[in-house]
């Protein structure tokens, strides 16, 4: 990955830059959930549903870009790897805005398994399974923030030759694994909640 400058505070202190950006992300998410950051306008139920669909599309595209980017670097195509990973990162920024807007201006959903729906007789197993996948998705999303930001910061501030002397590849592999699983589980839980079963506002 080429860099526009040879020196700079971000390049010299990538861990500090990662920490600052991560804290900003955590403050935005936690503040929105806690109702402390009242920065999103109220939205109606229809907009909440529309945003849910848009988020699923964005996450699916991000997962695709992420896996494509991993494929490219496995084949030493640094230029396309960079483009794919920055696309995935940009899509996650779009997701963050849409998700916080949905939560801050609307509501969250709780799964409801009604009689007659797919495998409704096993609701006692399906609901805990759904909640477990959702919990893993949320946990990985939280943990992945600095793990994803760090290799992006390195990639944007170092040349390909310089990156070989950093932890970019090692942390990047961890980021791809955790990020991919989080995105995949997010899409699966979206499908279960919005298309296979029912929901109610939470």
N, C-alpha and C positions, 0 to 999 in steps of 0.2 A: 504494500500500500504506500503510495507516494505521500509525501508531506510537503506542505507549502513553505515551511520554515525549518531550519535546522535546530533552533533552540527556542525555548519559551517555558513559562512556568508550568503549563499543563504537561508538556513533554518531560520536564525535569521532575515533576511530582505527580505521576499518574495515579498513585494510590490516594493522594489527598484530593485530587480532582474527582476521582470515583466516589470518595466518601462524601464530598459536598453534594454532588449530583444525586447520590443515593438518599441522603438526608432530605433533600428537596422533594424527591419522589415520595418518600415515606410520609413527610409532613402533609403533602397534598392528599394522599389517600386516607391517612388516619384522620386528618382534619375534616375531610369531607364526610367520612363515615360517622364521626362524632358530632357532626353538625356545627363544628367550630368555624370552619371556612364556608361561609354562606355566599359563595361566589357564582353559583349556577342558578339561572332563573327556573322557576317552577315549570314543569311540563305536564301535559295531560297523559292519560293512560295509553292513548294511541301512539304518542311519541315514545313512550317507554318501550312499547312493543317493537316499534320501528328501530329504535336504537339497539334493542336486543338482537334483532336480525342483522343489523349492520355490524355489530361487534363480532358476531359469529363469522361473517364473511371476512372481516378484517383479520381475525385470528387464523382463519383457514389460509388466507393469502400469506400471512406472516409465517405460518408453519411451512408452507410450500417454499417460500423464499429461503427460509432457514435451511431446509434440507437440500435445496438446490445449491446453496452456498457451500454447504459441507461437501457435497459431491464435487464441486469445482476445485476446492482446495485439496481434496484427495487426489485430484488429477493435475495438481500444480498450476491451475489457472487462477493466478492471483487477482488479475483484473476483474474477472467475472465473479470471483469469490467476494471481492470487496463490494461490488455493485449489489450482489444478492444480499449480503449481510446488512449493508446500509439500508436496503429496501425493507428488510425484515425489521430493523430497528426503527425506521420511520413509521412503519405500519403499527408497531407497538406504541409509539407516541400517539398515533391517531386513536388506537384502542383506549389509551389512558384518558384522553379527552372525552371520548364518547362514554366510557364507563363511568367516569366521575360525574359527567353531566346527567347520566341516567340515575345514578345513586343520589347525587346532590339535589337534583330537581324533581325526581320522581320517587320510585320505590324499588325495593328488591322483591324477589319472588320466592315462594316456598312451594315445594313439590306436593301435589295431591294426586294420589292414585285412586281412581274411581272404579267402581264395579263395572265389569265389561271391557275395561281397557286391557291392553296386552299384558299377559301374565299377572293380572290384578290379584289372583289368588295367592301370589307370592309376594305381596306388598311388604310383608314382614322381612323379606330378604332384599327386595329391590330398593326400598327406601334407605336402609343402612348402607347398601352398596353405593347408591347415588351420593349420600352424604359423605362417604369415605372418599370417593373420587373428587367431590367438590373440595373437601378438606385438603387433599393432596395437591389439587390444583392451586388453591389459595396459598398453601405453605410454600410450594415451589415458586409461585409468582413472587412471594415476598423475599425468599432466599435468593432468587435469581437476579434481583435488581443489581447489586454490586458485581455479581459474577458476570453479568451481561455487559454492564457499563465499562468494566475494566478493560476487556479486550477491544472494545470499540474505541475507547480513549487511546489505547496503545496503537491501534490500527490507523487512527486518524493523525497521529503525531509522529509516527516512525515510518521509515522506508522499509520495504520488504527485507533488505539485508539487516537492518537494525532490529527488526522484529524477531529475527532468529536468536538474538541475544536476550530476549525478554520472555516472560511467561505467557505471551499471547496465545501460542498454540495449545499449551497445557490447560490454561484457564478457559480458552475458547472451546475445547472439547467438553469440559464440564458444563459450560454455558449452553452449548448446543443440546446436550442430553437433558438437562433440567428444563430448559426453555421449551424444547420440543414436547416433552411429556406434559408440561403444564398447559401448553396450547392445545394439545390433543385432548386432554381431559376436559379442558374448557369447552371445546366444541362438542364432545360427547355429552357432557352434562347439559349444555344448551339444548341439544336435540331431545334428550329425555324430558327436560322440563317444559319445552315449548311445543313439541310435536308428538311425542309418544304418550306423554301423560298430561295432567292438568296442573294448574298452579293457582295460588292465591297471594295477594299482597302480604308482605311481611314488614 
